Amino acid sequence: MRMRVEGMCKVSMNVGMEFQYGEFYLERDYLVFDRNYSLGMKKRQTFPIAKLKNIAVIPENGRIYVTFACGDTVFELDEFADGDLSVFAHELRTARYGAKSADMMQFTFEKSRQYTTHHQHHFVE
């Protein structure tokens, strides 16, 4: 199961800044932001993970903030959100940039295939 964080989020865009309450989680290749309005209404907004940038955990004045951006939209979550923000930030980085472990670093791609299109045609049959 994927990590979910819920709470107030500061959303900054080129037209201004506002605070919104919602829930963030990863689903397939997208970061999902479910904005929760009163009376049980929600607005779901998705952001491609490949376009996320500037993912950072910022300790400041005894609090922890997680910031990230997608296009011209910048998000800032603080530690009062429901969920562990450092784990969520790690999950965002892993989804965006991939796992960087010793096993992954040793993996190399083969340089070229030894088979021609003719061989591949016969392998399919």
DSSP file with accessible surface (Angstrom, degrees, kcal/mol):
  #  RESIDUE AA STRUCTURE BP1 BP2  ACC     N-H-->O    O-->H-N    N-H-->O    O-->H-N    TCO  KAPPA ALPHA  PHI   PSI    X-CA   Y-CA   Z-CA
    1    1 A M              0   0  218      0, 0.0     2,-0.1     0, 0.0     0, 0.0   0.000 360.0 360.0 360.0 140.3    0.0    0.0    0.0
    2    2 A R        -     0   0  135     24,-0.1     2,-0.2     1,-0.1    25,-0.0  -0.435 360.0 -98.7 -82.2 156.0    1.2    3.4   -0.9
    3    3 A M        -     0   0   39     -2,-0.1    23,-0.6    84,-0.1     2,-0.4  -0.462  36.9-166.6 -72.5 139.5    1.9    6.2    1.6
    4    4 A R  E     -A   25   0A 104     -2,-0.2     2,-0.4    21,-0.1    21,-0.2  -0.985   4.3-167.3-126.5 139.3   -0.8    8.9    2.0
    5    5 A V  E     -A   24   0A   1     19,-2.1    19,-2.9    -2,-0.4     2,-0.4  -0.977   6.0-171.2-124.9 143.2   -0.5   12.2    3.7
    6    6 A E  E     +AB  23  82A  52     76,-1.7    76,-5.1    -2,-0.4     2,-0.3  -0.990  32.5  75.1-135.5 140.7   -3.4   14.5    4.6
    7    7 A G  E    S-A   22   0A   6     15,-2.3    15,-2.0    -2,-0.4     2,-0.2  -0.971  78.1 -24.5 156.1-166.4   -3.5   18.0    6.0
    8    8 A M  E     -A   21   0A  87     -2,-0.3    70,-0.7    13,-0.2     2,-0.4  -0.544  54.6-169.2 -77.7 141.4   -3.2   21.6    5.1
    9    9 A C  E     -AC  20  77A   0     11,-2.7    11,-2.8    -2,-0.2     2,-0.6  -0.996  19.9-136.3-134.1 135.1   -1.0   22.4    2.0
   10   10 A K  E     -AC  19  76A  59     66,-2.6    66,-1.8    -2,-0.4     2,-0.5  -0.838  23.7-166.2 -90.7 121.7    0.3   25.7    0.8
   11   11 A V  E     -AC  18  75A   0      7,-3.0     7,-2.3    -2,-0.6     2,-0.4  -0.950   3.8-171.0-113.7 119.8   -0.2   25.9   -3.0
   12   12 A S  E     +AC  17  74A  37     62,-2.9    62,-3.0    -2,-0.5     2,-0.3  -0.940  10.6 165.5-114.4 132.8    1.7   28.7   -4.8
   13   13 A M  E >   -A   16   0A  65      3,-3.3     3,-1.3    -2,-0.4    60,-0.1  -0.810  54.3 -92.9-131.9 176.6    1.1   29.5   -8.5
   14   14 A N  T 3  S+     0   0  126     -2,-0.3     3,-0.1     1,-0.3    59,-0.1   0.692 125.4  52.4 -68.0 -14.4    2.0   32.4  -10.8
   15   15 A V  T 3  S-     0   0  127      1,-0.3     2,-0.3     0, 0.0    -1,-0.3   0.533 124.5 -69.3 -96.9  -8.6   -1.4   33.9  -10.0
   16   16 A G  E <   -A   13   0A  40     -3,-1.3    -3,-3.3     2,-0.0     2,-0.3  -0.960  49.7 -78.6 152.9-167.5   -1.0   33.7   -6.2
   17   17 A M  E     +A   12   0A 100     -2,-0.3     2,-0.3    -5,-0.2    -5,-0.2  -0.970  36.2 169.8-134.6 145.3   -0.9   31.5   -3.1
   18   18 A E  E     -A   11   0A  88     -7,-2.3    -7,-3.0    -2,-0.3     2,-0.4  -0.988  31.0-120.7-151.0 157.7   -3.6   29.7   -1.1
   19   19 A F  E     -A   10   0A 130     -2,-0.3     2,-0.4    -9,-0.2    -9,-0.2  -0.865  33.6-179.0 -99.1 134.0   -3.9   27.2    1.6
   20   20 A Q  E     -A    9   0A  21    -11,-2.8   -11,-2.7    -2,-0.4     2,-0.4  -0.984  22.8-135.4-134.7 145.7   -5.9   24.0    0.8
   21   21 A Y  E     +A    8   0A  98     -2,-0.4    15,-1.8    15,-0.3     2,-0.3  -0.826  49.6 114.7 -98.9 134.3   -6.9   21.0    2.8
   22   22 A G  E     -AD   7  35A   1    -15,-2.0   -15,-2.3    -2,-0.4     2,-0.4  -0.977  56.5 -91.6-174.4-171.3   -6.4   17.6    1.0
   23   23 A E  E     -AD   6  34A  26     11,-2.1    11,-2.7    -2,-0.3     2,-0.4  -0.985  25.4-157.5-129.0 132.3   -4.8   14.3    0.7
   24   24 A F  E     +AD   5  33A   1    -19,-2.9   -19,-2.1    -2,-0.4     2,-0.3  -0.900  24.5 148.0-108.4 139.1   -1.7   13.4   -1.4
   25   25 A Y  E     -AD   4  32A  16      7,-1.8     7,-3.4    -2,-0.4     2,-0.4  -0.976  42.8-108.8-160.0 162.3   -0.9    9.9   -2.6
   26   26 A L  E     + D   0  31A   7    -23,-0.6     2,-0.4    -2,-0.3     5,-0.2  -0.815  29.9 178.2 -97.8 135.8    0.8    8.1   -5.5
   27   27 A E  E >   - D   0  30A  73      3,-2.8     3,-1.9    -2,-0.4     2,-0.2  -0.943  60.3 -52.9-140.4 115.0   -1.2    6.2   -8.0
   28   28 A R  T 3  S-     0   0  215     -2,-0.4    -2,-0.0     1,-0.3     0, 0.0  -0.373 123.1 -16.5  54.5-118.1    0.5    4.6  -11.0
   29   29 A D  T 3  S+     0   0  122     -2,-0.2    20,-2.3    -3,-0.1    21,-0.4   0.045 123.7  82.3-102.5  23.8    2.5    7.3  -12.7
   30   30 A Y  E <   -DE  27  48A 110     -3,-1.9    -3,-2.8    18,-0.2     2,-0.6  -0.959  68.8-135.4-132.3 148.3    0.8   10.2  -11.0
   31   31 A L  E     -DE  26  47A   0     16,-3.2    16,-2.4    -2,-0.4     2,-0.4  -0.895  33.1-151.4 -93.2 125.5    0.8   12.2   -7.8
   32   32 A V  E     -DE  25  46A   0     -7,-3.4    -7,-1.8    -2,-0.6     2,-0.5  -0.864  13.7-168.4-105.6 133.4   -2.9   12.6   -6.8
   33   33 A F  E     -DE  24  45A   0     12,-3.1    12,-2.2    -2,-0.4     2,-0.8  -0.949   3.9-166.1-120.8 105.9   -4.1   15.6   -4.8
   34   34 A D  E     -DE  23  44A  12    -11,-2.7   -11,-2.1    -2,-0.5     2,-0.6  -0.844  11.7-153.0 -90.9 108.5   -7.7   15.1   -3.5
   35   35 A R  E     -DE  22  43A  18      8,-3.2     8,-2.0    -2,-0.8     2,-0.6  -0.744   8.4-148.0 -84.3 122.7   -8.8   18.5   -2.3
   36   36 A N  E     - E   0  42A  36    -15,-1.8   -15,-0.3    -2,-0.6     6,-0.2  -0.830  18.0-177.8 -98.1 118.5  -11.5   18.1    0.4
   37   37 A Y    >   -     0   0  111      4,-3.2     3,-0.6    -2,-0.6     4,-0.3  -0.543  38.0 -77.2-102.5 174.6  -14.1   20.8    0.5
   38   38 A S  G >  S+     0   0   92      1,-0.2     3,-1.3    -2,-0.2    -1,-0.2  -0.187 110.8  37.0 -67.9 165.5  -17.0   21.0    3.0
   39   39 A L  G 3  S-     0   0  165      1,-0.2    -1,-0.2    -3,-0.1    -2,-0.0   0.761 131.3 -69.5  62.4  26.7  -20.1   18.9    2.8
   40   40 A G  G <  S+     0   0   76     -3,-0.6     2,-0.3     1,-0.2    -1,-0.2   0.632  91.7 145.9  74.9  11.0  -18.0   15.9    1.6
   41   41 A M    <   -     0   0  121     -3,-1.3    -4,-3.2    -4,-0.3     2,-0.3  -0.614  25.5-171.8 -84.0 142.9  -17.2   17.3   -1.8
   42   42 A K  E     -E   36   0A 125     -2,-0.3     2,-0.4    -6,-0.2    -6,-0.2  -0.952  18.3-156.9-131.7 153.2  -13.8   16.6   -3.4
   43   43 A K  E     -E   35   0A 107     -8,-2.0    -8,-3.2    -2,-0.3     2,-0.5  -0.990  16.6-151.6-128.5 121.8  -11.8   17.7   -6.3
   44   44 A R  E     +E   34   0A 122     -2,-0.4     2,-0.4   -10,-0.2   -10,-0.2  -0.821  15.2 180.0 -98.6 129.1   -9.2   15.3   -7.6
   45   45 A Q  E     -E   33   0A  59    -12,-2.2   -12,-3.1    -2,-0.5     2,-0.4  -0.990   9.4-157.7-128.2 134.6   -6.2   16.7   -9.4
   46   46 A T  E     -E   32   0A  69     -2,-0.4   -14,-0.2   -14,-0.2   -16,-0.0  -0.892   5.4-167.3-116.5 146.8   -3.3   14.6  -10.8
   47   47 A F  E     -E   31   0A  13    -16,-2.4   -16,-3.2    -2,-0.4     2,-0.1  -0.999  30.5-113.2-130.1 128.5    0.3   15.5  -11.6
   48   48 A P  E >   -E   30   0A  42      0, 0.0     3,-1.3     0, 0.0     4,-0.3  -0.406  18.1-140.9 -61.8 130.9    2.6   13.4  -13.7
   49   49 A I  G >  S+     0   0   13    -20,-2.3     3,-1.7     1,-0.3   -19,-0.1   0.867 100.1  64.4 -60.8 -34.6    5.4   12.0  -11.5
   50   50 A A  G 3  S+     0   0   71    -21,-0.4    -1,-0.3     1,-0.3   -20,-0.1   0.743 101.8  50.4 -63.0 -21.1    7.9   12.6  -14.4
   51   51 A K  G <  S+     0   0  143     -3,-1.3    20,-0.7     2,-0.0    -1,-0.3   0.440  83.2 112.7 -98.3   0.1    7.3   16.3  -14.2
   52   52 A L  E <   +F   70   0A   1     -3,-1.7     2,-0.3    -4,-0.3    18,-0.2  -0.475  42.5 169.6 -70.7 143.6    7.8   16.7  -10.4
   53   53 A K  E     +F   69   0A  97     16,-2.4    16,-2.5    -2,-0.1    -2,-0.0  -0.949  45.3  34.4-148.2 167.3   10.9   18.7   -9.4
   54   54 A N  E     +     0   0A 115     -2,-0.3     2,-0.6     1,-0.2    -1,-0.1   0.868  64.8 178.8  54.4  44.0   12.6   20.3   -6.4
   55   55 A I  E     +     0   0A  16     13,-0.1     2,-0.3    -3,-0.1    13,-0.2  -0.672  14.9 160.8 -77.1 118.9   11.5   17.6   -4.0
   56   56 A A  E     -F   67   0A  32     11,-2.6    11,-2.4    -2,-0.6     2,-0.5  -0.997  41.8-143.0-146.1 146.7   12.9   18.5   -0.6
   57   57 A V  E     -F   66   0A  50     -2,-0.3     9,-0.2     9,-0.2    -2,-0.0  -0.959  26.5-168.0-105.2 122.9   12.6   17.9    3.1
   58   58 A I  E     -F   65   0A  62      7,-3.5     7,-2.3    -2,-0.5     2,-0.5  -0.937  11.2-158.6-120.3 110.0   13.3   21.2    5.0
   59   59 A P  E     +F   64   0A 104      0, 0.0     2,-0.3     0, 0.0     5,-0.2  -0.779  26.5 164.3 -83.2 125.7   13.7   21.2    8.8
   60   60 A E  E >   -F   63   0A  99      3,-2.8     3,-1.7    -2,-0.5    -2,-0.1  -0.957  59.4 -13.6-148.6 126.2   13.0   24.7   10.0
   61   61 A N  T 3  S-     0   0  150     -2,-0.3     3,-0.1     1,-0.3    -1,-0.1   0.868 127.5 -51.6  53.1  40.9   12.4   26.1   13.5
   62   62 A G  T 3  S+     0   0   78      1,-0.3     2,-0.3     0, 0.0    -1,-0.3   0.562 120.9 102.0  77.6   6.8   11.8   22.6   14.9
   63   63 A R  E <   -F   60   0A  71     -3,-1.7    -3,-2.8    -5,-0.0     2,-0.5  -0.824  65.3-131.0-118.5 161.0    9.2   21.7   12.2
   64   64 A I  E     -F   59   0A  64     -2,-0.3    15,-0.7    -5,-0.2     2,-0.4  -0.945  21.6-174.3-115.8 132.0    9.5   19.6    9.0
   65   65 A Y  E     -FG  58  78A  32     -7,-2.3    -7,-3.5    -2,-0.5     2,-0.5  -0.948  11.3-156.6-120.7 145.8    8.3   20.9    5.6
   66   66 A V  E     -FG  57  77A   0     11,-2.5    11,-2.9    -2,-0.4     2,-0.4  -0.991  17.0-176.6-120.0 126.0    8.2   19.0    2.3
   67   67 A T  E     +FG  56  76A  22    -11,-2.4   -11,-2.6    -2,-0.5     2,-0.3  -0.934  10.4 155.8-122.3 147.4    8.2   21.0   -0.8
   68   68 A F  E     - G   0  75A   2      7,-1.7     7,-3.3    -2,-0.4     2,-0.3  -0.965  22.1-143.8-160.2 162.8    7.9   20.0   -4.5
   69   69 A A  E     -FG  53  74A   4    -16,-2.5   -16,-2.4    -2,-0.3     2,-0.3  -0.952  10.4-169.7-134.1 151.8    6.8   21.5   -7.7
   70   70 A C  E >  S-FG  52  73A  12      3,-2.6     3,-1.8    -2,-0.3     2,-0.2  -0.906  72.5 -45.4-139.9 110.0    5.0   20.5  -10.9
   71   71 A G  T 3  S-     0   0   50    -20,-0.7   -18,-0.0    -2,-0.3    -1,-0.0  -0.480 124.1 -20.9  65.8-128.3    5.2   23.0  -13.7
   72   72 A D  T 3  S+     0   0   92     -2,-0.2     2,-0.5    -3,-0.1    -1,-0.2   0.332 118.2  97.8 -95.8  10.1    4.4   26.5  -12.2
   73   73 A T  E <   - G   0  70A  15     -3,-1.8    -3,-2.6   -60,-0.1     2,-0.4  -0.864  54.3-167.6-102.7 126.2    2.7   25.0   -9.1
   74   74 A V  E     -CG  12  69A  66    -62,-3.0   -62,-2.9    -2,-0.5     2,-0.4  -0.945   3.5-160.5-115.4 132.2    4.7   24.7   -5.9
   75   75 A F  E     -CG  11  68A   0     -7,-3.3    -7,-1.7    -2,-0.4     2,-0.4  -0.888   6.8-171.8-112.8 143.7    3.4   22.7   -2.9
   76   76 A E  E     -CG  10  67A  58    -66,-1.8   -66,-2.6    -2,-0.4     2,-0.4  -0.963   3.2-172.8-136.8 116.8    4.5   22.9    0.7
   77   77 A L  E     -CG   9  66A   2    -11,-2.9   -11,-2.5    -2,-0.4     2,-0.2  -0.879  10.9-152.4-104.6 140.9    3.3   20.4    3.3
   78   78 A D  E >   - G   0  65A  34    -70,-0.7     3,-1.7    -2,-0.4   -13,-0.2  -0.588  33.0 -95.7-109.5 175.5    4.1   20.9    7.0
   79   79 A E  T 3  S+     0   0   78    -15,-0.7     4,-0.2     1,-0.3     6,-0.1   0.597 111.6  75.5 -69.5  -9.6    4.5   18.4    9.8
   80   80 A F  T 3  S+     0   0  148    -16,-0.1    -1,-0.3   -72,-0.1     2,-0.1   0.542  71.6 110.2 -79.2  -3.9    0.9   18.7   11.0
   81   81 A A  S <  S-     0   0    7     -3,-1.7     2,-0.7   -74,-0.1   -74,-0.3  -0.385  84.3-104.3 -66.9 149.9   -0.2   16.7    8.0
   82   82 A D  B    S+B    6   0A 119    -76,-5.1   -76,-1.7     2,-0.1     2,-0.2  -0.681  90.7  39.6 -79.0 111.3   -1.5   13.2    8.9
   83   83 A G  S    S-     0   0   34     -2,-0.7     2,-0.8   -78,-0.2   -78,-0.1  -0.532 101.5 -66.8 129.7 161.7    1.3   10.8    7.8
   84   84 A D     >  -     0   0   83     -2,-0.2     4,-2.2   -80,-0.2     5,-0.1  -0.740  40.7-164.3 -86.8 110.6    5.1   10.8    8.0
   85   85 A L  H  > S+     0   0    7     -2,-0.8     4,-2.7     1,-0.2     5,-0.2   0.849  85.5  54.6 -68.4 -34.9    6.3   13.5    5.6
   86   86 A S  H  > S+     0   0   53      2,-0.2     4,-2.1     1,-0.2    -1,-0.2   0.911 110.8  46.6 -67.8 -37.0   10.0   12.3    5.4
   87   87 A V  H  > S+     0   0   66      2,-0.2     4,-2.4     1,-0.2    -2,-0.2   0.916 112.7  50.5 -67.7 -40.5    8.8    8.8    4.3
   88   88 A F  H  X S+     0   0    0     -4,-2.2     4,-2.4     1,-0.2    -2,-0.2   0.923 110.2  49.4 -62.9 -42.8    6.4   10.5    1.8
   89   89 A A  H  X S+     0   0    0     -4,-2.7     4,-2.6     2,-0.2    -1,-0.2   0.906 110.4  50.9 -63.6 -40.5    9.2   12.7    0.4
   90   90 A H  H  X S+     0   0  116     -4,-2.1     4,-2.5     2,-0.2    -1,-0.2   0.915 110.0  49.9 -62.7 -41.2   11.4    9.6    0.0
   91   91 A E  H  X S+     0   0   33     -4,-2.4     4,-2.5     2,-0.2    -2,-0.2   0.903 110.4  50.3 -64.9 -39.2    8.6    7.8   -1.8
   92   92 A L  H  X S+     0   0    0     -4,-2.4     4,-2.4     2,-0.2     5,-0.2   0.937 112.0  47.2 -62.2 -46.8    8.2   10.8   -4.1
   93   93 A R  H  X S+     0   0   89     -4,-2.6     4,-3.3     2,-0.2     5,-0.5   0.903 112.8  49.2 -61.8 -42.6   11.9   10.9   -4.9
   94   94 A T  H  X S+     0   0   51     -4,-2.5     4,-1.8     1,-0.2    -1,-0.2   0.917 113.1  46.6 -64.6 -42.2   12.0    7.2   -5.5
   95   95 A A  H  < S+     0   0   41     -4,-2.5    -2,-0.2    -5,-0.2    -1,-0.2   0.888 120.2  39.9 -66.2 -37.1    9.0    7.3   -7.9
   96   96 A R  H  < S+     0   0   82     -4,-2.4    -2,-0.2    -5,-0.2    -3,-0.2   0.931 132.9  18.7 -78.9 -47.4   10.5   10.3   -9.7
   97   97 A Y  H  < S-     0   0  110     -4,-3.3    -3,-0.2    -5,-0.2    -2,-0.2   0.522 104.9-120.7-106.6  -8.7   14.2    9.4   -9.9
   98   98 A G     <  -     0   0   37     -4,-1.8     2,-0.3    -5,-0.5    -1,-0.2  -0.007  41.8 -54.0  88.0 163.1   14.2    5.7   -9.3
   99   99 A A        -     0   0   57     -4,-0.1     2,-0.7     1,-0.1    -5,-0.0  -0.606  44.9-157.9 -77.0 135.2   15.9    3.6   -6.6
  100  100 A K        +     0   0  172     -2,-0.3     2,-0.3     4,-0.1    -1,-0.1  -0.788  35.1 141.6-116.2  84.9   19.6    4.2   -6.3
  101  101 A S     >  -     0   0   54     -2,-0.7     4,-1.8     1,-0.1     5,-0.2  -0.739  65.3-102.4-116.9 172.0   21.0    1.1   -4.7
  102  102 A A  H  > S+     0   0   70     -2,-0.3     4,-1.2     1,-0.2    -1,-0.1   0.876 121.0  54.4 -63.1 -36.1   24.2   -0.8   -5.2
  103  103 A D  H  > S+     0   0  128      1,-0.2     4,-0.7     2,-0.2    -1,-0.2   0.897 108.8  47.7 -65.2 -39.5   22.3   -3.5   -7.1
  104  104 A M  H  4 S+     0   0  112      1,-0.2     3,-0.5     2,-0.2    -1,-0.2   0.844 107.5  56.1 -71.0 -32.7   20.9   -1.0   -9.5
  105  105 A M  H  < S+     0   0  143     -4,-1.8    -1,-0.2     1,-0.2    -2,-0.2   0.805 105.1  52.2 -70.4 -27.9   24.2    0.7  -10.2
  106  106 A Q  H  < S+     0   0  150     -4,-1.2     2,-0.2    -3,-0.2    -1,-0.2   0.661  85.9 102.9 -82.5 -15.4   25.8   -2.6  -11.3
  107  107 A F     <  -     0   0  134     -4,-0.7     2,-0.4    -3,-0.5    -3,-0.0  -0.487  51.9-174.7 -71.4 131.8   23.1   -3.4  -13.8
  108  108 A T        -     0   0  114     -2,-0.2     2,-0.2     0, 0.0    -2,-0.0  -0.964  22.0-122.2-127.3 148.6   24.2   -2.7  -17.4
  109  109 A F        -     0   0  169     -2,-0.4     2,-0.1     1,-0.1     3,-0.0  -0.586  34.9-102.9 -84.7 149.1   22.2   -2.9  -20.6
  110  110 A E        -     0   0  133     -2,-0.2     3,-0.1     1,-0.1    -1,-0.1  -0.443  28.1-133.1 -69.1 146.1   23.3   -5.1  -23.4
  111  111 A K  S    S-     0   0  210      1,-0.2     2,-0.3    -2,-0.1    -1,-0.1   0.912  74.8 -13.9 -73.1 -43.8   25.0   -3.1  -26.1
  112  112 A S        -     0   0   89     -3,-0.0    -1,-0.2     0, 0.0     2,-0.2  -0.994  69.8-105.2-154.8 157.2   23.2   -4.6  -29.1
  113  113 A R        -     0   0  164     -2,-0.3     0, 0.0     1,-0.1     0, 0.0  -0.587  15.9-147.7 -84.8 148.0   21.1   -7.5  -30.0
  114  114 A Q  S    S+     0   0  172     -2,-0.2     2,-0.3     2,-0.1    -1,-0.1   0.485  73.5  85.5 -91.7  -2.4   22.6  -10.3  -31.9
  115  115 A Y        -     0   0  124      3,-0.0     2,-0.1     4,-0.0    -2,-0.1  -0.767  66.9-142.5-104.5 145.6   19.3  -11.1  -33.7
  116  116 A T     >  -     0   0   77     -2,-0.3     4,-2.2     1,-0.1     5,-0.2  -0.427  36.7 -97.2 -92.4 174.1   18.0   -9.6  -36.8
  117  117 A T  H  > S+     0   0  114      1,-0.2     4,-2.3     2,-0.2     5,-0.2   0.874 125.3  59.2 -59.4 -35.5   14.3   -8.8  -37.6
  118  118 A H  H  > S+     0   0  118      1,-0.2     4,-1.6     2,-0.2    -1,-0.2   0.934 106.8  46.0 -60.1 -45.2   14.2  -12.1  -39.5
  119  119 A H  H  > S+     0   0   85      1,-0.2     4,-2.0     2,-0.2    -2,-0.2   0.913 110.6  52.9 -64.7 -41.5   15.2  -14.0  -36.3
  120  120 A Q  H  X S+     0   0   78     -4,-2.2     4,-1.7     1,-0.2    -1,-0.2   0.886 104.7  56.3 -63.7 -34.6   12.7  -12.1  -34.2
  121  121 A H  H  X S+     0   0  105     -4,-2.3     4,-1.2     1,-0.2    -1,-0.2   0.932 109.4  45.6 -61.6 -43.0    9.9  -13.0  -36.6
  122  122 A H  H  < S+     0   0   93     -4,-1.6    -1,-0.2     1,-0.2    -2,-0.2   0.826 107.7  57.4 -72.5 -29.5   10.6  -16.7  -36.2
  123  123 A F  H  < S+     0   0  129     -4,-2.0    -1,-0.2     1,-0.2    -2,-0.2   0.871 102.9  55.0 -67.0 -33.9   10.9  -16.4  -32.4
  124  124 A V  H  <        0   0  129     -4,-1.7    -1,-0.2    -5,-0.2    -2,-0.2   0.884 360.0 360.0 -66.2 -38.0    7.3  -15.0  -32.3
  125  125 A E     <        0   0  159     -4,-1.2    -2,-0.2    -5,-0.2    -1,-0.1   0.895 360.0 360.0 -71.4 360.0    6.0  -18.0  -34.2
